[in-house]
Amino acid sequence: MRLIGMLDSPYVRRTALTLAALDIAFVHESLSVFRHYKEFAAINPVVKAPTAVNDDGVVLLDSTLIIDYALKVLSNGKTLGPTEPKLAALDIRLTGLGLAACEKAVQTVYERQLRPAEKQHAPWLDRVAGQLKAALSAVEADIAGADWLLGPPLSEAGITLAVAGTFITEMVPDVVTLSDYPRLAALTTAAEATALFRAWPYQ
Ligand SMILES: N[C@@H](CCC(=O)N[C@@H](CS)C(=O)NCC(=O)O)C(=O)O
């Protein structure tokens, strides 16, 4: 399988980390949706990162769906995270909160970087910042005692939350101070120190 997109995208990075954690072979192609638009569009005209191309040439998009495909078809039965129903539900909830945090951080970056300063809409940025902080507050409450996140086996919430923590720290440190969310900050630091995260760094 090919995985296309830059590791500075939290969606690309969570997908790469998940595939690697599942021991699935893939080739990573570090194309930017902005700087390599034409090259990217030749693979996927929708130009969304991550894009994956499976060994039959089927073009897949959306990190969650690529991960779903990997778990259904490529992982040889290997799974991530807890299977006990209550913990599995919490892991999925935390993954959803992590994805919402990524989305709100990315929206902030796009509003700031892609719109001319005079056209930026402060009420929209305020709304998105509020949603980002709400997601992080919910994470902070719900990861108390969640000792399975970094495994073994590593869980999807563990991957997604740590990726979100690093992305926020790198891209919107003026909106959110990660140390205000000490459990998430500790999880992010611990995850980034592992061999898996070091092999797929934010860059
Ligand atoms: N829900 C999607 C979001 C993917 C996404 O928005 N990726 C960004 C890069 S961080 C992108 O493709 N941006 C280009 C665009 O939306 O035009 C996923 O989980 O993969």
The ligand as an SDF file (V2000), in Angstrom:
LIG
                    3D

 20 19  0  0  0  0  0  0  0  0999 V2000
  -11.2710   13.8200    8.1330 N   0  0  0  0  0  0  0  0  0  0  0  0
  -10.0860   13.7890    7.3280 C   0  0  0  0  0  0  0  0  0  0  0  0
   -9.3870   15.1290    7.3720 C   0  0  0  0  0  0  0  0  0  0  0  0
   -8.1890   15.1740    6.4350 C   0  0  0  0  0  0  0  0  0  0  0  0
   -7.7190   16.5890    6.1690 C   0  0  0  0  0  0  0  0  0  0  0  0
   -8.4840   17.5650    6.2580 O   0  0  0  0  0  0  0  0  0  0  0  0
   -6.4600   16.6970    5.7740 N   0  0  0  0  0  0  0  0  0  0  0  0
   -5.9070   17.9800    5.4200 C   0  0  0  0  0  0  0  0  0  0  0  0
   -4.4160   17.9840    5.6900 C   0  0  0  0  0  0  0  0  0  0  0  0
   -4.1360   18.1260    7.4360 S   0  0  0  0  0  0  0  0  0  0  0  0
   -6.1490   18.2170    3.9480 C   0  0  0  0  0  0  0  0  0  0  0  0
   -6.2870   17.2950    3.1780 O   0  0  0  0  0  0  0  0  0  0  0  0
   -6.1890   19.5130    3.5490 N   0  0  0  0  0  0  0  0  0  0  0  0
   -6.3760   19.9200    2.2130 C   0  0  0  0  0  0  0  0  0  0  0  0
   -7.7920   20.2900    1.9160 C   0  0  0  0  0  0  0  0  0  0  0  0
   -8.6880   20.0020    2.7440 O   0  0  0  0  0  0  0  0  0  0  0  0
   -8.0050   20.8560    0.8510 O   0  0  0  0  0  0  0  0  0  0  0  0
   -9.1840   12.6480    7.7680 C   0  0  0  0  0  0  0  0  0  0  0  0
   -9.3340   12.1650    8.9090 O   0  0  0  0  0  0  0  0  0  0  0  0
   -8.3350   12.1920    6.9750 O   0  0  0  0  0  0  0  0  0  0  0  0
  1  2  1  0
  2  3  1  0
  2 18  1  0
  3  4  1  0
  4  5  1  0
  5  6  2  0
  5  7  1  0
  7  8  1  0
  8  9  1  0
  8 11  1  0
  9 10  1  0
 11 12  2  0
 11 13  1  0
 13 14  1  0
 14 15  1  0
 15 16  2  0
 15 17  1  0
 18 19  2  0
 18 20  1  0
M  END
$$$$
